[in-house]
Amino acid sequence: MKPFEYISTKSINEATQVLSEYKQDARVLAGGTDVLIELRRPHAKIPKAILDISYIESLNGISESDGLIILKPLSTHTQILKSDLVRKYAQLLGIAASQIGAPQIRNRGTVGGNVMNAATCADTVPPLIALDAEITLRSNGGSRTMKLVDFFIKPYKTKAESDDVLIEITFPKLPSNAQSAFIKLGRRNALSISRLSVAAILMQDKKGLISEARIVPGAALPTWMRVKEAEEMLIGEKPSLKLFTAAGQKVSEVMISYTGRRWSTEYKEPVIGVLVRRALEGCVKD
Amino acid sequence: MSTQNQHKIIGKSECRVDAWGKVTGRAKFAEDYNVGHQLWGKVLRAKHPHAKILKIDTSKAEKVAGVEAVLTAKDIPGSKVFGIVVSNQAILAEDKVRYLGDGVALIAAKTEEIADEALSLIEVEYEPLLVVTDPEEAMNPETIKIHGDDNTFVHHKVRKGDVDKGFAEANFILEKKFKTQFVEHSYIEPEAVLAEPAEQGGVRVTGSVQNLFSTRRSTAAALNLPLNKVQIIQATLGGSFGGKDEAMTSMCIRAALLCLKTCKPVKMVNTREESMLESYKRHPYTLYYKWGVKNDGTITAMEIRIIADGGAYASMSPFVTWRSVVQATGPYYCDNVKTDIYAVYTNNNYTGAMRGFGSPQVNFAIESMMDILAEKVGKDPLEIRLQNGFERGAITATGQNLEHNVSLKEVLQKATAEINFQEKWKKYRSEPNTQKKRGIGLACSYRGVSLGAEGTDAVGTIISVQTDGSVIVSSGITDMGQGAQTQMSQIAAEVLGISMDRIQFLNTNTSRVPDSGPTVASRGTIMGGSAAKKAAEIVQATLLTTASEMTGLDVQSLELKDNYLIDIESGQRLASFNELAAECFKKGRPTYGFGWHKSPKTSWDEDHGQGEAYFTWVYGANIAEVEVDTETGKVDVLNFVSCHDVGKAINRGAVLGQIYGGVAMGLGYGLLEEFEIENGIPKQLNFDEYSLPTSMDVPKIKAIVVENEDALGPFGAKSIGEPANELAAPAIINAIYNATGKRIYELPANLERVLLGHKLVRPKERGSVLKEKDIQAAMHRAVYELLPDGTFYAEIPGLQGVYANAKSLEECREQLQEVLEKEVA
């Protein structure tokens, strides 16, 4: 491996300073579960500098304020899955975090890294989009906030500039009439990369009719999005197997409309529908 | 009647002799060896899976500061190829490369970084040749040849009775095709060696080597040195599973070449990617099984044709396929058998020894066939096996009379009783279709112990009692984690009447113990253990003779027990073992024993495929209980029973460990693992993509150890290493059928195969001629990008949904074109 500079900082300002100086030549290190593997790959592109932000204390922690959950980017998957706030107000996020990698990876890997790396199989992203999360990026030029769903361009490509640091992820607490689910399909039961996944949230009114629905598939579309066509089918309806099956089929159709028919479609077409149905069923369990 | 109670150490779960070193981090693996002035050795590997080498220009690499040697095939002083059976494996490719793992040039440099840089400066000119990846295509006389004038390099056969007559007697015929995959050994420690110039000329190589003597032979031949000038020393091995044979031989030779060229120590360590790219795999087999069967379930004929993908080199294919041909019918009566097995060259990774050695493939076919047969004749899997299974006195397909305790039915009955097999099997098959369905499956096997008629089968073990009563043991058998050193130590301790803590086992060194053949074929305990017993008995005789003189008592009235010399009648301790050892020294008596054990005779007639293939056999039965997600194809194994007759468990804990590990490995074979090679290019080079089972995938395993002591093994012991691994996959496949009614004919039973019945394959057909132009035009607009994870991403601006993401640029381009073609269509 070629030598590189290692810069560690405890302040956000210093971090943005370093990034504005190095631009594309620096790589940000948080938990290291992606960066270290990339660096060790044969013929890897070695950056001039690695900026270790893992000691910036203000970038860590999960808290609540004014109906919002504030998820700092250095929060590890383990912190998320153990968080009472997440369990209470964003259950699907905790489920997703608990299924990432293995304990060692969950202890190191961070939600911010998952978002910024933007791999198609990033498991915390579909739940965060379903939760209507916003992110705040900061650079030397100041801060900007945007919807997470608008942040991604394509796999491994986001709207972050090379001097941006992710400083916050926020989302509204799910109300008490909401239930959520996350289903991941991998080839094995741990250390598994999502073959497909689905994040879903349903809210029901007092009559038991669905008042709001959010469905975000993972590892299925070119980039993450809520499948509005399927969500709309659910509004005002009573939950039923038939309804959820139809919603699943709709998601499957939408997926194919974006990806075209590929060699893997024969498998993904029926299975994404099944996972959507199961996720929705998971949202009406008591 | 058992002698169990007389044993002090045999049968106990004694602490492994290597345990402390490993758990405290003191064990020295090959990579841990470093010496002053050592250089780093690196290999330049092929750019094409099949190509002529036109020119190699190393001049730029030689000029790099810190580079001390650059070698190509022409610099090898002795034999440029090696191979135990067929000597054709290139140490460095000379005229052509035959697979992507072939080495083309070597570099020794002051640091790994310098070596890497120099590698990139070696210029090789190739003329690409047609790449052959399908073994059946390789057999076609028209196909380009990889070696010599025939790609088929092995044909073994078995002929018994008359299959035409057998099929004529049958009520119906069962005919099925099965396929298995390439499998990586997945030893946790990649290949590593340190080669040092030896004081008296020659070379000393310390490495992660499984079969030290064959490695020495090949290294000496390449270096033009006599065997006594080449010393191969076994470092503590981080796993092998049959994998550290030729892969290590080639690394040892390369490091030794660089070492002798530079007169400096040379270290070589493969990265995981290099290891997976270059190392050999378990053979993929294509198996055609045709059985003639009567309505009552009797098998009248078996006609079997098997093609094994040997890959680029012969390696162990002749032996692996020989075991397959001997065992291809399973432990079932059948008077008329015709089996043919072929091994063929392709431009895939070469294939060789891996735990099971030709049995996991045939067992998958045999045990699937058995269940298909049961279903046809309306019997359950246990009934059909009990009906057709071997008993003592059975004559095998190769004409061998099984005169030992044939415990097939015993293991079947014990395993099925443990989990209530028949009841569950009946219940699950009649349950209605639901999202999650349970199933249970059975598989059994017989397996020839040790090398059999493959070759000379003899082992030496040395025991040396020191003057203070401590003991040193060494053997030609290698411990690669399976516990061979512990078994041999227990046997020595039992015979000498001492505790295990007195024994120090030395890692194998080819210059200090006699050539004992390879540590393969589950022969460590039965062969190495027998030699250890003989060596210990020699020392015991000396000790007791001396004791008799010392005490004036008759030898017959004395015994060695619990570290003391005992008067058998009174039970009185007469002297400590230490005092006795010192007395021998004083009297000038050697307390050194060399035990040599040669296996009983076996025989083989290659023309007729008949003979006493193995001197004894083991029997095992596995049961898997699974839950199948019928909507996604995901299979979870919930429970597992593994029952094996081991003859005698020398170390019970070690036997259980082998069974648990064997099941886990077999589960990976059945459900997850597949080393995919497309057009000669491996697709998975690390464990992020090559899926091994994790502890979350391995169920609770109930191990049942059956002990029918065998007269031909030490204290009755036979073997367990490979039997433990060869049955899990068919048990799981049969369980999936029990759950879903759908049979899997190709391994592994991954998500796609279980749900769709076949693997997803990229279509080969291209777009129609008319649209060809549009597609080409669009492809010209494609934008490619190297993503940070090392994969390639491509898209065509303006065409939504047309994108691709793949490991190589070429693959990415192909994928993009396919998506585009579908889009256009």
HADDOCK unambig.tbl for C-alpha pairs under 7 A between the chains (distance, minus, plus):
assign (segid A and resid 1 and name CA) (segid B and resid 113 and name CA) 6.99 0.50 0.50
assign (segid A and resid 38 and name CA) (segid B and resid 788 and name CA) 6.72 0.50 0.50
assign (segid A and resid 38 and name CA) (segid B and resid 789 and name CA) 5.64 0.50 0.50
assign (segid A and resid 156 and name CA) (segid B and resid 787 and name CA) 6.69 0.50 0.50
assign (segid A and resid 187 and name CA) (segid B and resid 751 and name CA) 6.96 0.50 0.50
assign (segid A and resid 188 and name CA) (segid B and resid 693 and name CA) 6.90 0.50 0.50
assign (segid A and resid 188 and name CA) (segid B and resid 697 and name CA) 6.49 0.50 0.50
assign (segid A and resid 189 and name CA) (segid B and resid 696 and name CA) 5.60 0.50 0.50
assign (segid A and resid 189 and name CA) (segid B and resid 697 and name CA) 5.72 0.50 0.50
assign (segid A and resid 190 and name CA) (segid B and resid 694 and name CA) 6.53 0.50 0.50
assign (segid A and resid 190 and name CA) (segid B and resid 696 and name CA) 6.13 0.50 0.50
assign (segid A and resid 258 and name CA) (segid B and resid 800 and name CA) 6.93 0.50 0.50
assign (segid A and resid 258 and name CA) (segid B and resid 801 and name CA) 4.83 0.50 0.50
assign (segid A and resid 259 and name CA) (segid B and resid 801 and name CA) 4.51 0.50 0.50
assign (segid A and resid 259 and name CA) (segid B and resid 802 and name CA) 6.79 0.50 0.50
assign (segid A and resid 260 and name CA) (segid B and resid 801 and name CA) 6.13 0.50 0.50
assign (segid A and resid 260 and name CA) (segid B and resid 819 and name CA) 6.81 0.50 0.50
assign (segid A and resid 260 and name CA) (segid B and resid 823 and name CA) 6.25 0.50 0.50
assign (segid A and resid 261 and name CA) (segid B and resid 819 and name CA) 6.95 0.50 0.50
assign (segid A and resid 261 and name CA) (segid B and resid 822 and name CA) 6.32 0.50 0.50
assign (segid A and resid 262 and name CA) (segid B and resid 819 and name CA) 5.89 0.50 0.50
assign (segid A and resid 263 and name CA) (segid B and resid 760 and name CA) 6.75 0.50 0.50
assign (segid A and resid 263 and name CA) (segid B and resid 761 and name CA) 6.67 0.50 0.50
assign (segid A and resid 263 and name CA) (segid B and resid 762 and name CA) 5.44 0.50 0.50
assign (segid A and resid 263 and name CA) (segid B and resid 763 and name CA) 6.94 0.50 0.50
assign (segid A and resid 264 and name CA) (segid B and resid 760 and name CA) 6.41 0.50 0.50
assign (segid A and resid 267 and name CA) (segid B and resid 752 and name CA) 6.44 0.50 0.50
assign (segid A and resid 271 and name CA) (segid B and resid 631 and name CA) 6.73 0.50 0.50
assign (segid A and resid 271 and name CA) (segid B and resid 632 and name CA) 5.80 0.50 0.50
assign (segid A and resid 274 and name CA) (segid B and resid 631 and name CA) 6.79 0.50 0.50
